[in-house]
Amino acid sequence: MPLIRRVPKYGFSNPFRTEYAIVNLKSLAALETTEAITPQLLMNEGLVRRKGQLIKILAQGELNKPLVIQAHKFSKSAEAKIQAAGGRAEVIPSV
């Protein structure tokens, strides 16, 4: 078979890319908790599927109560909305 047919047509899939579990602020606002929101709590609530998965918080939705949220990454607008509601965004170092 010619080389041109053995090589993929478009790009490649990077096996070393970092994948994050996406959690939006509207999902966090729906939680009935006043304690810190940790990855373990998100897994217990079913918002994250696998244990040890990296978590990124995005800004879709509104947050009306002050929450302390621990995640591996935050979007800039999500961090601004959390601080505007009186909460804190704590970055967990990824291993």
MMTF fields as JSON, N, C-alpha, C and O atoms, coordinates in Angstrom:
{
  "mmtfVersion": "1.0.0",
  "mmtfProducer": "UNKNOWN",
  "numBonds": 379,
  "numAtoms": 380,
  "numGroups": 95,
  "numChains": 1,
  "numModels": 1,
  "chainsPerModel": [1],
  "groupsPerChain": [95],
  "chainIdList": ["A"],
  "bondAtomList": [4, 2, 8, 6, 12, 10, 16, 14, 20, 18, 24, 22, 28, 26, 32, 30, 36, 34, 40, 38, 44, 42, 48, 46, 52, 50, 56, 54, 60, 58, 64, 62, 68, 66, 72, 70, 76, 74, 80, 78, 84, 82, 88, 86, 92, 90, 96, 94, 100, 98, 104, 102, 108, 106, 112, 110, 116, 114, 120, 118, 124, 122, 128, 126, 132, 130, 136, 134, 140, 138, 144, 142, 148, 146, 152, 150, 156, 154, 160, 158, 164, 162, 168, 166, 172, 170, 176, 174, 180, 178, 184, 182, 188, 186, 192, 190, 196, 194, 200, 198, 204, 202, 208, 206, 212, 210, 216, 214, 220, 218, 224, 222, 228, 226, 232, 230, 236, 234, 240, 238, 244, 242, 248, 246, 252, 250, 256, 254, 260, 258, 264, 262, 268, 266, 272, 270, 276, 274, 280, 278, 284, 282, 288, 286, 292, 290, 296, 294, 300, 298, 304, 302, 308, 306, 312, 310, 316, 314, 320, 318, 324, 322, 328, 326, 332, 330, 336, 334, 340, 338, 344, 342, 348, 346, 352, 350, 356, 354, 360, 358, 364, 362, 368, 366, 372, 370, 376, 374],
  "bondOrderList": [1, 1, 1, 1, 1, 1, 1, 1, 1, 1, 1, 1, 1, 1, 1, 1, 1, 1, 1, 1, 1, 1, 1, 1, 1, 1, 1, 1, 1, 1, 1, 1, 1, 1, 1, 1, 1, 1, 1, 1, 1, 1, 1, 1, 1, 1, 1, 1, 1, 1, 1, 1, 1, 1, 1, 1, 1, 1, 1, 1, 1, 1, 1, 1, 1, 1, 1, 1, 1, 1, 1, 1, 1, 1, 1, 1, 1, 1, 1, 1, 1, 1, 1, 1, 1, 1, 1, 1, 1, 1, 1, 1, 1, 1],
  "groupList": [{"groupName": "MET", "atomNameList": ["N", "CA", "C", "O"], "elementList": ["N", "C", "C", "O"], "formalChargeList": [0, 0, 0, 0], "bondAtomList": [1, 0, 2, 1, 3, 2], "bondOrderList": [1, 1, 2], "singleLetterCode": "M", "chemCompType": "L-PEPTIDE LINKING"}, {"groupName": "PRO", "atomNameList": ["N", "CA", "C", "O"], "elementList": ["N", "C", "C", "O"], "formalChargeList": [0, 0, 0, 0], "bondAtomList": [1, 0, 2, 1, 3, 2], "bondOrderList": [1, 1, 2], "singleLetterCode": "P", "chemCompType": "L-PEPTIDE LINKING"}, {"groupName": "LEU", "atomNameList": ["N", "CA", "C", "O"], "elementList": ["N", "C", "C", "O"], "formalChargeList": [0, 0, 0, 0], "bondAtomList": [1, 0, 2, 1, 3, 2], "bondOrderList": [1, 1, 2], "singleLetterCode": "L", "chemCompType": "L-PEPTIDE LINKING"}, {"groupName": "ILE", "atomNameList": ["N", "CA", "C", "O"], "elementList": ["N", "C", "C", "O"], "formalChargeList": [0, 0, 0, 0], "bondAtomList": [1, 0, 2, 1, 3, 2], "bondOrderList": [1, 1, 2], "singleLetterCode": "I", "chemCompType": "L-PEPTIDE LINKING"}, {"groupName": "ARG", "atomNameList": ["N", "CA", "C", "O"], "elementList": ["N", "C", "C", "O"], "formalChargeList": [0, 0, 0, 0], "bondAtomList": [1, 0, 2, 1, 3, 2], "bondOrderList": [1, 1, 2], "singleLetterCode": "R", "chemCompType": "L-PEPTIDE LINKING"}, {"groupName": "VAL", "atomNameList": ["N", "CA", "C", "O"], "elementList": ["N", "C", "C", "O"], "formalChargeList": [0, 0, 0, 0], "bondAtomList": [1, 0, 2, 1, 3, 2], "bondOrderList": [1, 1, 2], "singleLetterCode": "V", "chemCompType": "L-PEPTIDE LINKING"}, {"groupName": "LYS", "atomNameList": ["N", "CA", "C", "O"], "elementList": ["N", "C", "C", "O"], "formalChargeList": [0, 0, 0, 0], "bondAtomList": [1, 0, 2, 1, 3, 2], "bondOrderList": [1, 1, 2], "singleLetterCode": "K", "chemCompType": "L-PEPTIDE LINKING"}, {"groupName": "TYR", "atomNameList": ["N", "CA", "C", "O"], "elementList": ["N", "C", "C", "O"], "formalChargeList": [0, 0, 0, 0], "bondAtomList": [1, 0, 2, 1, 3, 2], "bondOrderList": [1, 1, 2], "singleLetterCode": "Y", "chemCompType": "L-PEPTIDE LINKING"}, {"groupName": "GLY", "atomNameList": ["N", "CA", "C", "O"], "elementList": ["N", "C", "C", "O"], "formalChargeList": [0, 0, 0, 0], "bondAtomList": [1, 0, 2, 1, 3, 2], "bondOrderList": [1, 1, 2], "singleLetterCode": "G", "chemCompType": "PEPTIDE LINKING"}, {"groupName": "PHE", "atomNameList": ["N", "CA", "C", "O"], "elementList": ["N", "C", "C", "O"], "formalChargeList": [0, 0, 0, 0], "bondAtomList": [1, 0, 2, 1, 3, 2], "bondOrderList": [1, 1, 2], "singleLetterCode": "F", "chemCompType": "L-PEPTIDE LINKING"}, {"groupName": "SER", "atomNameList": ["N", "CA", "C", "O"], "elementList": ["N", "C", "C", "O"], "formalChargeList": [0, 0, 0, 0], "bondAtomList": [1, 0, 2, 1, 3, 2], "bondOrderList": [1, 1, 2], "singleLetterCode": "S", "chemCompType": "L-PEPTIDE LINKING"}, {"groupName": "ASN", "atomNameList": ["N", "CA", "C", "O"], "elementList": ["N", "C", "C", "O"], "formalChargeList": [0, 0, 0, 0], "bondAtomList": [1, 0, 2, 1, 3, 2], "bondOrderList": [1, 1, 2], "singleLetterCode": "N", "chemCompType": "L-PEPTIDE LINKING"}, {"groupName": "THR", "atomNameList": ["N", "CA", "C", "O"], "elementList": ["N", "C", "C", "O"], "formalChargeList": [0, 0, 0, 0], "bondAtomList": [1, 0, 2, 1, 3, 2], "bondOrderList": [1, 1, 2], "singleLetterCode": "T", "chemCompType": "L-PEPTIDE LINKING"}, {"groupName": "GLU", "atomNameList": ["N", "CA", "C", "O"], "elementList": ["N", "C", "C", "O"], "formalChargeList": [0, 0, 0, 0], "bondAtomList": [1, 0, 2, 1, 3, 2], "bondOrderList": [1, 1, 2], "singleLetterCode": "E", "chemCompType": "L-PEPTIDE LINKING"}, {"groupName": "ALA", "atomNameList": ["N", "CA", "C", "O"], "elementList": ["N", "C", "C", "O"], "formalChargeList": [0, 0, 0, 0], "bondAtomList": [1, 0, 2, 1, 3, 2], "bondOrderList": [1, 1, 2], "singleLetterCode": "A", "chemCompType": "L-PEPTIDE LINKING"}, {"groupName": "GLN", "atomNameList": ["N", "CA", "C", "O"], "elementList": ["N", "C", "C", "O"], "formalChargeList": [0, 0, 0, 0], "bondAtomList": [1, 0, 2, 1, 3, 2], "bondOrderList": [1, 1, 2], "singleLetterCode": "Q", "chemCompType": "L-PEPTIDE LINKING"}, {"groupName": "HIS", "atomNameList": ["N", "CA", "C", "O"], "elementList": ["N", "C", "C", "O"], "formalChargeList": [0, 0, 0, 0], "bondAtomList": [1, 0, 2, 1, 3, 2], "bondOrderList": [1, 1, 2], "singleLetterCode": "H", "chemCompType": "L-PEPTIDE LINKING"}],
  "groupTypeList": [0, 1, 2, 3, 4, 4, 5, 1, 6, 7, 8, 9, 10, 11, 1, 9, 4, 12, 13, 7, 14, 3, 5, 11, 2, 6, 10, 2, 14, 14, 2, 13, 12, 12, 13, 14, 3, 12, 1, 15, 2, 2, 0, 11, 13, 8, 2, 5, 4, 4, 6, 8, 15, 2, 3, 6, 3, 2, 14, 15, 8, 13, 2, 11, 6, 1, 2, 5, 3, 15, 14, 16, 6, 9, 10, 6, 10, 14, 13, 14, 6, 3, 15, 14, 14, 8, 8, 4, 14, 13, 5, 3, 1, 10, 5],
  "groupIdList": [1, 2, 3, 4, 5, 6, 7, 8, 9, 10, 11, 12, 13, 14, 15, 16, 17, 18, 19, 20, 21, 22, 23, 24, 25, 26, 27, 28, 29, 30, 31, 32, 33, 34, 35, 36, 37, 38, 39, 40, 41, 42, 43, 44, 45, 46, 47, 48, 49, 50, 51, 52, 53, 54, 55, 56, 57, 58, 59, 60, 61, 62, 63, 64, 65, 66, 67, 68, 69, 70, 71, 72, 73, 74, 75, 76, 77, 78, 79, 80, 81, 82, 83, 84, 85, 86, 87, 88, 89, 90, 91, 92, 93, 94, 95],
  "secStructList": [7, 7, 2, 2, 2, 2, 1, 7, 1, 1, 7, 7, 7, 7, 6, 6, 7, 7, 7, 7, 3, 3, 3, 3, 2, 2, 2, 2, 2, 6, 1, 7, 7, 7, 1, 7, 5, 7, 2, 2, 2, 2, 2, 2, 2, 6, 1, 1, 7, 1, 6, 6, 7, 7, 3, 3, 3, 3, 7, 7, 1, 7, 7, 7, 1, 7, 7, 3, 3, 3, 3, 1, 3, 3, 7, 2, 2, 2, 2, 2, 2, 2, 2, 2, 6, 6, 7, 3, 3, 3, 3, 7, 7, 7, 7],
  "xCoordList": [0.854, 0.0, 0.908, 1.908, 0.573, 1.401, 1.398, 0.445, 2.478, 2.637, 1.511, 1.059, 1.056, 0.025, -1.288, -2.065, -1.534, -2.761, -2.573, -3.559, -1.345, -1.079, -0.993, -1.09, -0.814, -0.655, -2.012, -2.717, -2.387, -3.677, -3.793, -2.798, -5.034, -5.276, -5.167, -4.631, -5.666, -5.689, -5.0, -5.366, -4.032, -3.444, -3.172, -2.945, -3.199, -2.996, -3.623, -3.98, -3.757, -4.271, -3.091, -2.355, -2.913, -1.802, -2.092, -3.026, -1.322, -1.589, -1.204, -1.571, -0.469, -0.011, -0.829, -0.449, -1.936, -2.733, -3.397, -3.642, -3.668, -4.311, -5.807, -6.239, -6.592, -8.047, -8.641, -8.244, -9.586, -10.244, -11.713, -12.334, -12.261, -13.704, -14.27, -13.813, -15.251, -15.82, -17.012, -17.915, -17.002, -18.125, -18.478, -17.61, -19.752, -20.206, -20.713, -21.074, -20.733, -21.193, -22.658, -23.053, -23.471, -24.891, -25.06, -25.996, -24.165, -24.215, -23.812, -24.372, -22.844, -22.399, -23.44, -23.6, -24.151, -25.183, -26.357, -27.055, -26.576, -27.688, -27.393, -28.314, -26.132, -25.78, -26.268, -26.139, -26.825, -27.31, -26.234, -26.378, -25.163, -24.081, -23.515, -23.537, -23.011, -22.36, -20.877, -20.132, -20.448, -19.036, -18.244, -18.816, -16.958, -16.091, -16.416, -16.651, -16.427, -16.697, -15.358, -14.526, -15.165, -13.92, -14.155, -15.305, -13.095, -13.273, -14.007, -14.777, -13.781, -14.473, -15.978, -16.773, -16.373, -17.792, -18.421, -19.543, -17.698, -18.209, -18.396, -19.348, -17.495, -17.628, -18.826, -19.562, -19.019, -20.161, -21.49, -22.478, -21.523, -22.747, -22.977, -24.039, -22.005, -22.159, -21.774, -22.074, -21.118, -20.704, -19.378, -19.069, -18.602, -17.341, -17.411, -17.834, -17.0, -17.171, -16.061, -16.334, -14.805, -13.704, -12.948, -12.775, -12.505, -11.683, -10.32, -9.752, -9.805, -8.492, -8.505, -7.447, -9.68, -9.776, -9.561, -10.025, -8.856, -8.621, -9.916, -10.675, -10.166, -11.437, -11.19, -10.301, -11.997, -11.957, -13.352, -14.348, -13.412, -14.678, -14.867, -14.001, -16.029, -16.365, -17.502, -18.183, -17.704, -18.584, -20.013, -20.707, -20.479, -21.852, -22.804, -22.693, -23.725, -24.669, -24.262, -23.226, -25.085, -24.837, -24.627, -25.137, -23.873, -23.613, -24.074, -23.58, -25.026, -25.615, -25.206, -25.539, -24.492, -24.088, -22.57, -21.949, -21.974, -20.512, -20.08, -20.512, -19.244, -18.749, -17.232, -16.618, -16.645, -15.213, -15.098, -15.531, -14.515, -14.455, -13.002, -12.162, -12.716, -11.373, -11.399, -12.175, -10.548, -10.458, -9.046, -8.252, -8.747, -7.411, -7.221, -6.099, -8.331, -8.233, -9.568, -10.627, -9.503, -10.69, -10.56, -9.462, -11.689, -11.656, -11.629, -12.052, -11.136, -11.023, -12.387, -12.536, -13.388, -14.721, -15.373, -16.134, -15.091, -15.638, -15.034, -15.737, -13.74, -13.078, -13.631, -13.809, -13.902, -14.462, -15.87, -16.21, -16.693, -18.058, -18.052, -18.876, -17.124, -17.031, -16.648, -17.227, -15.676, -15.242, -16.309, -16.441, -17.072, -18.148, -19.264, -19.945, -19.455, -20.478, -19.982, -20.745, -18.706, -18.164, -17.451, -17.121, -17.208, -16.545, -15.066, -14.503, -14.439, -13.017, -12.817, -13.479, -11.896, -11.504, -10.104, -9.142, -9.987, -8.698, -8.199, -8.897, -6.989, -6.4, -5.66, -4.796, -6.014, -5.344, -4.213, -4.442, -3.009, -1.931, -2.189, -2.516, -2.041, -2.226, -0.936, 0.161, -1.082, 0.073, 0.787, 1.783],
  "yCoordList": [-1.169, 0.0, 1.242, 1.271, 2.247, 3.458, 4.2, 4.117, 4.92, 5.657, 6.665, 6.842, 7.313, 8.342, 7.769, 8.495, 6.484, 5.867, 5.295, 4.991, 5.143, 4.616, 5.714, 5.431, 6.949, 8.068, 8.759, 8.967, 9.117, 9.776, 11.088, 11.753, 11.442, 12.615, 13.926, 14.906, 13.958, 15.205, 15.011, 14.101, 15.826, 15.94, 14.629, 13.595, 14.693, 13.515, 13.751, 14.88, 12.695, 12.802, 12.752, 11.767, 13.795, 13.877, 13.005, 13.299, 11.944, 11.077, 11.715, 11.194, 12.834, 13.472, 14.702, 15.416, 14.97, 16.155, 15.995, 14.884, 17.114, 17.126, 17.321, 18.312, 16.375, 16.462, 16.801, 16.243, 17.714, 18.152, 17.761, 17.743, 17.448, 17.289, 18.694, 19.449, 19.045, 20.388, 20.445, 19.611, 21.437, 21.677, 23.155, 24.018, 23.445, 24.829, 25.365, 24.602, 26.682, 27.32, 27.02, 26.95, 26.84, 26.554, 25.213, 25.046, 24.253, 22.97, 23.138, 22.488, 24.005, 24.242, 25.029, 24.814, 25.943, 26.73, 25.846, 26.16, 24.747, 23.856, 22.96, 22.37, 22.849, 22.017, 22.669, 23.879, 21.859, 22.356, 22.121, 21.244, 22.894, 22.738, 24.097, 25.036, 24.183, 25.408, 25.174, 26.117, 23.917, 23.601, 23.783, 24.081, 23.607, 23.769, 22.704, 21.543, 23.106, 22.177, 21.618, 22.338, 20.327, 19.644, 18.652, 18.349, 18.146, 17.111, 15.879, 15.264, 15.509, 14.35, 14.606, 13.71, 15.812, 16.169, 16.142, 15.664, 16.656, 16.65, 15.223, 14.943, 14.325, 12.932, 12.275, 11.509, 12.574, 12.013, 12.505, 11.771, 13.743, 14.317, 13.893, 14.169, 13.23, 12.762, 13.777, 13.575, 14.866, 15.871, 15.507, 15.991, 14.659, 14.158, 12.645, 12.077, 11.989, 10.543, 9.741, 8.812, 10.1, 9.276, 9.946, 11.165, 9.135, 9.635, 10.024, 9.315, 11.142, 11.586, 12.369, 12.765, 12.599, 13.35, 14.84, 15.363, 15.514, 16.949, 17.705, 17.324, 18.77, 19.494, 20.938, 21.605, 21.412, 22.812, 23.4, 22.808, 24.566, 25.249, 26.319, 27.169, 26.261, 27.25, 28.137, 27.795, 29.275, 30.326, 30.299, 31.309, 29.208, 29.177, 29.14, 28.266, 30.073, 30.163, 31.243, 31.888, 31.431, 32.455, 31.79, 30.701, 32.462, 31.988, 33.077, 34.204, 32.743, 33.749, 33.603, 34.461, 32.536, 32.332, 32.197, 31.686, 32.645, 32.549, 31.103, 30.473, 30.59, 29.221, 29.208, 30.041, 28.256, 27.994, 26.791, 25.692, 27.003, 25.959, 25.589, 26.45, 24.299, 23.789, 23.009, 22.066, 23.404, 22.715, 22.892, 23.66, 22.177, 22.23, 23.433, 23.899, 23.938, 25.067, 25.81, 25.208, 27.127, 27.973, 28.844, 29.28, 29.098, 30.109, 31.473, 31.597, 32.484, 33.816, 34.361, 34.969, 34.144, 34.667, 33.9, 34.485, 32.605, 31.836, 32.312, 32.454, 32.555, 33.045, 34.414, 34.69, 35.268, 36.591, 36.475, 37.212, 35.564, 35.393, 34.831, 35.219, 33.918, 33.342, 34.421, 34.497, 35.251, 36.316, 37.398, 37.995, 37.659, 38.647, 38.184, 39.008, 36.865, 36.326, 36.247, 35.895, 36.573, 36.548, 35.26, 35.033, 34.412, 33.136, 33.179, 34.239, 31.992, 31.865, 30.733, 29.698, 30.944, 29.914, 29.458, 30.213, 28.219, 27.68, 26.693, 25.744, 26.927, 26.056, 24.922, 25.152, 23.687, 22.499, 22.172, 22.13, 21.94, 21.574, 20.193, 19.253, 20.075, 18.776, 17.985, 18.54, 16.701, 15.827, 15.514, 14.791],
  "zCoordList": [0.0, 0.0, 0.0, 0.717, -0.784, -0.837, 0.501, 1.275, 0.748, 2.005, 2.216, 3.347, 1.181, 1.303, 1.857, 2.477, 1.637, 2.152, 3.552, 4.223, 4.004, 5.343, 6.4, 7.595, 5.977, 6.9, 7.069, 6.081, 8.295, 8.503, 7.735, 7.448, 7.41, 6.582, 7.366, 6.849, 8.598, 9.365, 10.711, 11.456, 11.037, 12.366, 13.075, 12.447, 14.393, 15.212, 16.575, 16.911, 17.358, 18.716, 19.674, 19.708, 20.439, 21.373, 22.591, 23.337, 22.813, 23.966, 25.3, 26.353, 25.278, 26.503, 26.887, 27.815, 26.206, 26.517, 27.891, 28.361, 28.498, 29.809, 29.61, 29.022, 30.1, 29.979, 31.344, 32.367, 31.336, 32.558, 32.52, 31.458, 33.692, 33.834, 34.003, 34.861, 33.199, 33.195, 34.147, 34.078, 35.035, 35.947, 35.835, 35.969, 35.589, 35.456, 36.791, 37.687, 36.906, 38.142, 38.433, 39.597, 37.391, 37.64, 38.352, 39.135, 38.091, 38.798, 40.256, 41.139, 40.505, 41.882, 42.668, 43.87, 41.999, 42.675, 43.095, 44.059, 42.379, 42.693, 43.896, 44.46, 44.296, 45.444, 46.732, 46.914, 47.619, 48.907, 49.959, 50.811, 49.904, 50.867, 51.234, 50.438, 52.452, 52.893, 53.145, 53.413, 53.059, 53.282, 51.99, 50.941, 52.068, 50.899, 49.856, 50.19, 48.611, 47.518, 47.055, 46.503, 47.289, 46.971, 45.835, 45.515, 45.225, 44.194, 44.715, 43.976, 45.976, 46.552, 46.636, 46.35, 47.023, 47.088, 45.696, 45.527, 44.7, 43.329, 42.821, 42.093, 43.2, 42.786, 43.479, 42.856, 44.759, 45.492, 44.93, 44.948, 44.43, 43.864, 42.414, 41.856, 41.801, 40.426, 39.368, 38.191, 39.753, 38.775, 38.115, 37.027, 38.768, 38.223, 38.279, 39.286, 37.206, 37.125, 37.791, 38.552, 37.506, 37.986, 39.125, 39.143, 40.066, 41.161, 40.609, 39.778, 41.069, 40.625, 39.327, 38.837, 38.762, 37.513, 37.791, 38.804, 36.884, 37.029, 36.74, 35.849, 37.488, 37.402, 36.999, 37.529, 36.047, 35.642, 35.831, 35.414, 36.462, 36.714, 35.648, 35.439, 34.97, 33.949, 34.447, 35.413, 33.787, 34.31, 33.788, 33.902, 33.23, 32.739, 33.929, 34.788, 33.981, 35.084, 36.069, 35.91, 37.084, 38.102, 39.454, 39.718, 40.293, 41.648, 42.605, 42.552, 43.489, 44.371, 45.826, 46.644, 46.169, 47.557, 47.632, 46.7, 48.72, 48.832, 49.07, 50.035, 48.204, 48.31, 48.234, 47.566, 48.925, 48.797, 47.875, 48.219, 46.704, 45.683, 45.444, 45.184, 45.536, 45.276, 43.973, 43.82, 43.035, 41.745, 41.206, 41.749, 40.139, 39.554, 38.639, 38.44, 38.079, 37.163, 37.152, 37.33, 36.94, 36.848, 35.611, 35.263, 34.942, 33.889, 34.58, 35.729, 33.889, 34.49, 34.882, 35.942, 34.021, 34.319, 35.469, 36.239, 35.598, 36.718, 38.029, 39.029, 38.021, 39.228, 39.629, 40.816, 38.64, 38.924, 39.508, 40.433, 38.987, 39.498, 40.915, 41.743, 41.195, 42.54, 43.545, 44.629, 43.19, 44.089, 44.23, 45.298, 43.171, 43.239, 44.171, 44.782, 44.283, 45.175, 46.617, 47.517, 46.839, 48.194, 48.545, 49.709, 47.559, 47.807, 47.473, 47.2, 47.5, 47.186, 46.193, 46.268, 45.263, 44.308, 44.68, 44.542, 45.154, 45.575, 44.529, 44.172, 44.044, 43.03, 43.723, 44.569, 43.348, 43.863, 42.902, 41.693, 43.39, 42.463, 41.872, 42.596, 40.556, 39.911, 40.029, 39.964, 40.2, 40.434, 39.157, 39.168]
}
